[in-house]
């Protein structure tokens, strides 16, 4: 297929690249030392340059980064969930060994690995690039202009600035339009790792192509990472001293909850291993009543074992998509967590987040001026669309017969590529 456009969906958890010709889109395979896949996990591993420690660290990405980190025999730093920091004004740069990295430099490094592990370089030289962005970036009060400028800078540093920034749920609508004929009023729900985004679109498809008319877009910074948070906070943190006390002076005080709140969020946990934060936490450790439990928490932070923790949590979440219970096992220094998590517990922990997601979806309907009964299809994409409680939320509101899915991890990238072909038509 002669590429007419390239689409890149840089995600919190995975990054996907696709190319489009006239009316067709295909995902490019990602080749690494560990095999071939359709997505690159949005993870970087940095190791000191063995030939010259003063040089910039050596990096790897995706599955190769995970393998390098797990198999490390010396210092290594894992960086994940970079997208979650895009709108944060407090994130300026981070130190990796003796070198400083801005956020756009980190993301640019990941994109370079993506391009090198696919056939993308030739396509990028020939065709325009459409990059995706959420309706609302993750975080508390994210700075939208800052987030988008950082994203554009990251793509530029990797060799090519986007010719267009495409809204991710609208891009998914382009992918959906290739599957249907006739006229449809569609709610697109893009439920990823960092954000849940919604778009109401009119789709008119026939043998000559598809016309897509956006009517409303809304988004919220709640998705799969928040669901992981629920498991860590409720199933892991109590074993690591949450709810216990410390005694800095004569009176005992509760161990500060901000420690566990940050610990339960992967992108925050990965940044806790710094001198100032560790000093504050170790000050608590010195007088902790349940010293052994709190030592387990410090052990995870100091030894950067957060990735192993969230791998264990991810396995639980994945198992709960098809089973009613899952076993969570994780060792943290002197503490071992071994417990069963039921689907009912998990759904209770994320109930408030699901309510917020549902309210954001209702807002899209209100902006578009349409009722639930007028929606003819609900196209659900993104990894969090596979969570049973999420599907049940949409089934209750619209009826299960209207729910459609497929290509949950690649539809946005395909749609972004199609956006670059023919202006407004898929």
ABEGO torsion letter per residue (X at the ends): XBBABBBBBBBAABBBBBBBBBGBBBBBBBBBAAEBBABBBBBBBBBBBAABAABBBBBBBEAAAAAAAAABABBBBBBBGAAAAAABAABABBBBEABBBBAAAAAAAAAAAAAAABAAAAAAAABBBBBBBBABBBEBGBBAAAAAAAAAAAAAAAGBBBABBBBAAAAAAAAAAAABBEBBBBBBBBBBAABBBBBBBBBBBBAAEBBBBBABBBBBBBBAAAAAAAAAAAAAAAAAGBGBBBBABABBBBBBAAAAAAAABAAAAAAABBAAAAAAAAAAAAABABAAAAAAAAAAAAAGAAAAAAAAAAAAAAAAAABABBBBBBBBEABBBBBBBBAAAAAAAAAAAAAAAAAAAAAAAAAAGBBAAABABBBBBEAAAABAAAAAAAAAAAEAAABBBEGAAAAAAAAAAAAABGGABX
